[in-house]
Amino acid sequence: MMKCRKCNQKAVINMRHHKLSLCKSHFLEWVGDQTERNIRKYKMFTRNDRILVAVSGGKDSLALWDVLNKLSYKTAGLYIHLGIPGEDHYSTKSQILTEKFASENQLLLHTVNAKQEFGKTIPEFSESNKRAKSKPCSVCGLVKRHTMNEIATKYGYDVLVTGHNLDDEVSVLFNNVLAWQVDFLRRQTPFIPAKVGLTPKAKPFCRFYERETAAYAFLSNIEYITDECPFSEGSTTLQNKELLNQLEHKRAGTKLAFYLKFLNAKKELFPEHEIDHFSDELFPCAVCGQPTTAPGKCTFCRMVIRDQELT
Amino acid sequence: MMKCRKCNQKAVINMRHHKLSLCKSHFLEWVGDQTERNIRKYKMFTRNDRILVAVSGGKDSLALWDVLNKLSYKTAGLYIHLGIPGEDHYSTKSQILTEKFASENQLLLHTVNAKQEFGKTIPEFSESNKRAKSKPCSVCGLVKRHTMNEIATKYGYDVLVTGHNLDDEVSVLFNNVLAWQVDFLRRQTPFIPAKVGLTPKAKPFCRFYERETAAYAFLSNIEYITDECPFSEGSTTLQNKELLNQLEHKRAGTKLAFYLKFLNAKKELFPEHEIDHFSDELFPCAVCGQPTTAPGKCTFCRMVIRDQELT
């Protein structure tokens, strides 16, 4: 029998990369402690800050919201209904689970419905952008980034947090390394400080394996959506994750080391950019006012307007 | 039937990453042309230089020697008998094949026998270095690097070339990236210029897939050793190659893009080191006189001397 390192009771999880087995209660405690440690290590936020948690209804974001809440951080949630269909009405089902979590924990939840706010669902935006060969995933990212910053700014939140876990970060890193996207490498970080018009962004779960956030959500009896987004099937991200899992299987800790050593190497590779992640000049969008890299309309508003012209 | 792009005859090879199918004679010509292009692109050497080709008896180094010879470069070979056993007397068999190639092409071949020159074979060095947990591969690399530079210096060769192909380079790159070994990344390059006491090193085959060098050797009727070194079984290098092959299979050209984009990104990542690859001060070894990073004896001489003391 695998035993908990702290109390010698039966362990529920063995984390090979940490050489650490823990029972249920010590694992849940450990996740809280490690999250706190990450928040401090990367100077993400304090208990004075008002935190907006981007929640998808999946295990990572709901677990994160739960952990932050239990650690007595001041949080509210943001759910964006993207209008993604799928067998079980993916978006609607996610929203119901998110609302359930919020009400059970008496937490404020902002909700934005893409169709109602911007006139179209993600699949509809994607469909009408076919000429630009947009994939749903890139359109989806655009809508989410725009909405998250809009709500954070509108209600004066101090920081925006997302549930990205280590596997997410490592998959992105792997992709950026394969194509040596130097600018993307420069910008990948657990915490992006504020810029005029841009709320700071933090990823407090960036050092947890997906398996650990899933175990936390499961052991905490959090009801979350287990389906993958129907559009993610066959995506490069999922392909990369599969390959990285093979590496991890052969050499436990490979993913964590890859990520942490990257963060370390960045200090040497990009010394002058360490603090100022966006050195480019930003301009307010002529329509929505959010910062964008060139004068005129931002990419999001160009998409929304172009779509209105087409229909 | 797959057709040669140049002459419409039956093709013998299809290179998906180049969208290029070629017949036997146009493929052999293409390999020569591309090699010439690489030599010029990375300013490796000219037809005035005396070139020492490190030959293992495998497909890559014999193919490289053949190509350089046919391109009218002034070459000689260097074979190092490392005393590696295996079913078919790996080292001895390799030496016979190398000598056969040299005599058939009337080319000068230097041979060095590790046992005779340094007192021990690679397995013996490795065995007696157990306390230092040396693996045969690291001892082997040390002996080869020492011997190659020794012979190149002794006989006044202008440049030392090795048969590393794209798969070799990409496997090393992948390893260095996984561990973010910034100094190793900085030094990985198709051409290392001269330093006091160090002969320049070039890898003219660095842009060829292993499959291409194998096809060249096969189609040129070069007899080469097909066994893998018995010590390479289960090595990280082979594991990495397997993973990278999966990536390549899904997206043809991934390996080539990974390598070429890396060489490009280096200009941005390491601007000041672009030309001066070894910025560290070097000292002549007190025993062999070859350059080493600290005053006193070099790692090779320390190993050889320690071994003499032990026996």
Interface residues (C-beta under 8 A of the other chain):
Chain A: V177 L178 A179 W180 V182 Q239 L243 Q246 L247 K250 T254 A257 F258 K261 F262 N264 A265 E268 L269
Chain B: V177 L178 A179 W180 V182 Q239 L243 Q246 L247 K250 T254 A257 F258 K261 F262 N264 A265 E268 L269
